[in-house]
Amino acid sequence: MSVGWARIRGMDATQVVELSGRLPDVVLKEYRHWTSITFRGKGFAWVDHQDDTAMIKSTHHERAAIIGSDPETFSEGWASRSTAWVSVDLAGADAEELFEILADAWRMTATTRAVAAFDEAMGLA
């Protein structure tokens, strides 16, 4: 959230789950201490409610940029050839920035049609 020139940092897992609800066709699966965030069964994020951390899907290039922007909040998660996950310490996270990262992860996972409709609704198309 922005207040003038200063950003207020600090989120918790519940707030990340709420943010993800702004994305179309998101399905949440609640487990004992964590929530899986998916698009039609394909995961793009999860949050740990006990540790107030999140793991969000990204590309290798984007993950490096995200971590470089704030290495106290963001760190490397697991990776494969095609994806690199970003680990987030939610205590240092900014809601606007985190929503952008979640939306990018959603775009990597969602259908082309869903992405086009979302971008149009957001005034990005």
C-alpha positions in Angstrom: 0.0 0.0 0.0 1.4 3.4 -0.8 1.1 6.5 1.4 2.6 9.5 -0.4 6.2 8.5 -1.2 6.5 5.9 1.5 5.3 2.3 1.1 4.0 0.4 4.1 5.6 -3.0 4.3 4.5 -6.1 6.1 1.9 -8.7 5.1 0.8 -12.0 6.4 -0.3 -15.2 4.7 -4.0 -14.5 4.9 -3.5 -11.2 3.1 -1.6 -13.0 0.3 -4.5 -15.4 -0.1 -6.9 -12.4 -0.3 -4.7 -10.7 -2.9 -4.7 -13.9 -5.0 -8.5 -13.7 -5.0 -8.3 -10.7 -7.3 -7.0 -13.0 -10.1 -9.6 -14.8 -12.3 -10.3 -18.5 -11.8 -8.1 -18.9 -8.8 -8.7 -22.0 -6.7 -7.5 -22.2 -3.1 -6.8 -25.4 -1.4 -6.5 -25.1 2.4 -4.2 -27.5 4.2 -3.3 -27.7 7.9 -0.8 -24.8 7.8 -0.7 -23.7 4.2 -2.8 -22.7 1.2 -2.1 -23.8 -2.3 -3.1 -21.2 -5.0 -3.9 -22.6 -8.4 -5.4 -21.7 -11.8 -7.6 -24.6 -12.8 -5.5 -27.1 -10.9 -2.1 -25.7 -11.9 -0.2 -24.3 -9.0 1.5 -20.9 -9.2 1.9 -20.0 -5.5 1.5 -21.3 -1.9 1.6 -19.6 1.4 2.7 -20.9 4.8 0.4 -19.6 7.5 2.7 -20.6 10.4 5.9 -18.9 9.0 4.2 -16.1 7.1 6.1 -17.0 3.9 5.1 -17.6 0.3 6.6 -19.4 -2.6 5.6 -17.9 -6.0 6.3 -19.1 -9.5 8.6 -17.0 -11.7 11.1 -17.2 -14.5 14.9 -17.5 -13.8 15.4 -13.9 -15.1 12.6 -12.4 -13.2 13.5 -14.2 -10.0 17.0 -12.7 -10.1 15.6 -9.2 -10.6 13.1 -9.7 -7.8 15.7 -10.9 -5.4 18.1 -8.2 -6.4 15.5 -5.5 -5.6 15.1 -6.6 -2.0 17.3 -9.6 -0.9 16.0 -9.3 2.7 12.5 -10.1 1.6 13.0 -12.3 -1.4 15.2 -15.4 -1.9 15.6 -18.4 -4.1 13.1 -21.2 -3.9 13.3 -24.3 -6.0 13.9 -24.2 -9.8 13.5 -26.3 -12.9 14.6 -25.7 -16.4 11.5 -23.6 -17.2 10.6 -22.0 -13.8 12.3 -20.5 -10.8 10.3 -20.0 -7.6 10.7 -17.0 -5.4 10.5 -17.4 -1.6 9.0 -14.4 0.1 9.3 -13.3 3.8 5.9 -11.6 4.0 7.0 -9.4 6.9 9.0 -7.3 4.4 6.6 -7.5 1.5 4.7 -4.7 -0.1 1.1 -5.5 -1.2 1.4 -3.8 -4.6 4.7 -5.4 -5.5 3.5 -8.8 -4.3 0.3 -8.6 -6.3 2.4 -7.8 -9.4 4.6 -10.9 -8.7 1.4 -13.0 -8.1 -0.2 -11.7 -11.4 3.0 -12.6 -13.3 2.9 -16.1 -11.8 -0.8 -16.4 -12.7 0.0 -15.3 -16.3 2.6 -18.0 -16.6 0.0 -20.6 -15.6 -3.3 -19.3 -17.0 -4.7 -19.9 -20.5 -4.0 -17.3 -23.2 -7.7 -16.4 -23.3 -7.9 -15.9 -19.5 -4.8 -13.7 -19.6 -6.2 -11.6 -22.5 -9.5 -11.1 -20.6 -7.7 -10.1 -17.4 -5.4 -7.7 -19.1 -8.3 -6.1 -20.9 -10.3 -5.7 -17.6 -7.2 -4.2 -16.0 -6.7 -1.7 -18.8 -3.4 -3.4 -19.9 -4.5 -4.5 -23.4 
